[in-house]
Amino acid sequence: MRDSPLRSWYFAVALAAVVAIQFVFAGSRVETVPYSRFQAELRAGDIAEVTVSGDSIRGSYRTPATDGQVRRFQTTRVAPELARALSDAGVTYSGRVSPGWGERIVAWLLPTVLLVAAWMLLAQRWSGGGRGSALSIGKSKVKIYLEKAIDTTFDDVAGVDEAKEELREVIAFLRDPTGYGRLGAHVPKGVLLVGPPGTGKTLLARAVAGEAGVPFLSISGSEFVELFVGVGAARVRDLFAQASEHAPCIIFIDELDALGRARGAAPVSGGQDEKEQTLNQLLTELDGFDVHGGVVLLAATNRPEILDPALLRAGRFDRQILVDRPDRPGRLAILRVHARKVKLAAQVSLEEIAALTAGMTGADLANLVNEATLLATRRGAAEVESADLTGAIERVVAGLEKKTRVLNPRERRTVAYHETGHAMVAMALPGSDPVQKVSIIPRGISGLGYTLQRPTEDRFLMSRAELADKMAVLLGGRAAEVIALGDTSTGAADDLARATGIARSMVARFGMSSELGQIAYEDDAETVSGYPLEAWLPRRYSEASAAAIDRAVRELVEQAFVRARAILLHDRAALDRAADALLARETLSGAELSALVGTPGTSAPASPAAAPPPRVARG
């Protein structure tokens, strides 16, 4: 709207230019003829009338045009003596009149006016201060939310009670900076929220601003990075300058790892001068701004291990707050927050849903409630029922049903035995989570079936016995294929990869191999600056140790397979009954499966028992 008068002025200039062009070149509608032709037509009597002005002759012909209009012409006189000489020589000749003062002025003024108009348009684009302005490229792209525009409070954040308690000090300081610092203490300059994606770090930062009633300046770390050198540092300076103008306020930098990546951590990535300049400017600003000025810096990242150590030292980001995946009570609280916005049936038990969603983040649970609401809406229900929430869990965990993917009879039989093998091995291990559902309906990208288990509790540690049981459950599908069909298929590819990964971690990371001893040969499967450790770090053990690791991994996986096979062979008839029932119904609940197979046998090679298997084992 601001550009409307300027655009009107541009339109007026363009219109004047068109009129001038029409004025200058109005004669283009009159035929210009050579002077020799004019003399010939004059002698032939074809000229009706002429108008002589200086060197120019204008007139009309006696013979009209084909459309009945008068034919007009114009020509320029040539000196009579020269004209006779040229005529005698048979040369076609014409004259040329020098332009008048008016034509000269217009011919000079028009390009100048157009050039000035174009320059003004570019200048407005370059220095107008808008987001697309090139001269404003050093301005930060921060989004400023005034206190009246922030309606998020701690009531909207659940499952992170410890983090909220840590942040109450920040809120108290922002509400009363003078009173809170009466004993000489000052609020931390920077507070870093650390946790997996989707745990609510950004929501928590907005809630702090809403509780404190102060402006909220939000920006992503990637918005500091630009093509031109020095732009990132300029944007950091501008960000803190704007924060000083709105103090007391909160600066929130999301995805801090895009800005604060460790300097020189990944030599394979080449030069990072621009990013390092931006980081240096941020460090300078953190050292320079007054902690009593009412400006608090909050930042969030899910990769704290790649941040520069200088950024995390005391006096910059003084406090790190973990925003982790919620436990069962936390998931229940989160579900209750999202359930306020939907119509739940009275018989829905959010406690059961919280038990079924171990490992999910707040974003996962929000998506779960939304998917359940969509399922209920799709079937025309008035309320969201338990079946909708359970179906949403299956959709989130196992993927969307592929009803159009038709398997041939042999493939369906292979998948049925595969999934039955997973379920029966899980039922045979006393410490396993109960099997909730087994299905051979294809879901997701590559899953041709799945086995869904209901976790009984949240787990944070796993013993060697539990990891061995987990591998046995993963290999139960391959063992069932070998027993029932006498062959193997590609359906166990994901199971083999996961089982091998567990075995390798047991040997190389957890020191659970008697042959290799209590030594960690490999670090956690993390990355440095986005690059896998093994991509550029030398191996820290010998070829003999590598061979020993491979033997130990192979032995653990083989033991798990033999154990799963023994469990299924103990009651082969139950395996066949369950597979046939699964072929007929396509989906079996945990109760239906228990009625068919009872309690599978546990005769197997000696191995510590009781392990919670994966929540979903895909065929």
Secondary structure as GFF3:
##gff-version 3
##sequence-region A 1 619
A	DSSP	alpha_helix	4	24	.	.	.	ID=ss1
A	DSSP	three_ten_helix	26	29	.	.	.	ID=ss2
A	DSSP	beta_strand	31	32	.	.	.	ID=ss3
A	DSSP	alpha_helix	35	44	.	.	.	ID=ss4
A	DSSP	beta_strand	47	53	.	.	.	ID=ss5
A	DSSP	beta_strand	56	61	.	.	.	ID=ss6
A	DSSP	beta_strand	72	76	.	.	.	ID=ss7
A	DSSP	alpha_helix	80	88	.	.	.	ID=ss8
A	DSSP	alpha_helix	101	127	.	.	.	ID=ss9
A	DSSP	beta_strand	143	145	.	.	.	ID=ss10
A	DSSP	three_ten_helix	147	149	.	.	.	ID=ss11
A	DSSP	three_ten_helix	154	156	.	.	.	ID=ss12
A	DSSP	alpha_helix	161	175	.	.	.	ID=ss13
A	DSSP	alpha_helix	177	180	.	.	.	ID=ss14
A	DSSP	beta_strand	190	194	.	.	.	ID=ss15
A	DSSP	alpha_helix	201	212	.	.	.	ID=ss16
A	DSSP	beta_strand	216	220	.	.	.	ID=ss17
A	DSSP	three_ten_helix	221	224	.	.	.	ID=ss18
A	DSSP	alpha_helix	231	246	.	.	.	ID=ss19
A	DSSP	beta_strand	249	254	.	.	.	ID=ss20
A	DSSP	three_ten_helix	256	258	.	.	.	ID=ss21
A	DSSP	three_ten_helix	267	269	.	.	.	ID=ss22
A	DSSP	alpha_helix	273	288	.	.	.	ID=ss23
A	DSSP	three_ten_helix	291	293	.	.	.	ID=ss24
A	DSSP	beta_strand	295	301	.	.	.	ID=ss25
A	DSSP	three_ten_helix	304	306	.	.	.	ID=ss26
A	DSSP	alpha_helix	309	312	.	.	.	ID=ss27
A	DSSP	beta_strand	317	322	.	.	.	ID=ss28
A	DSSP	alpha_helix	328	339	.	.	.	ID=ss29
A	DSSP	alpha_helix	350	356	.	.	.	ID=ss30
A	DSSP	alpha_helix	362	378	.	.	.	ID=ss31
A	DSSP	alpha_helix	386	398	.	.	.	ID=ss32
A	DSSP	alpha_helix	409	428	.	.	.	ID=ss33
A	DSSP	beta_strand	435	439	.	.	.	ID=ss34
A	DSSP	beta_strand	450	453	.	.	.	ID=ss35
A	DSSP	alpha_helix	464	474	.	.	.	ID=ss36
A	DSSP	alpha_helix	476	485	.	.	.	ID=ss37
A	DSSP	three_ten_helix	490	492	.	.	.	ID=ss38
A	DSSP	alpha_helix	493	508	.	.	.	ID=ss39
A	DSSP	beta_strand	527	528	.	.	.	ID=ss40
A	DSSP	beta_strand	531	532	.	.	.	ID=ss41
A	DSSP	alpha_helix	533	536	.	.	.	ID=ss42
A	DSSP	alpha_helix	543	570	.	.	.	ID=ss43
A	DSSP	alpha_helix	572	585	.	.	.	ID=ss44
A	DSSP	beta_strand	587	589	.	.	.	ID=ss45
A	DSSP	alpha_helix	590	597	.	.	.	ID=ss46
A	DSSP	beta_strand	616	618	.	.	.	ID=ss47
###
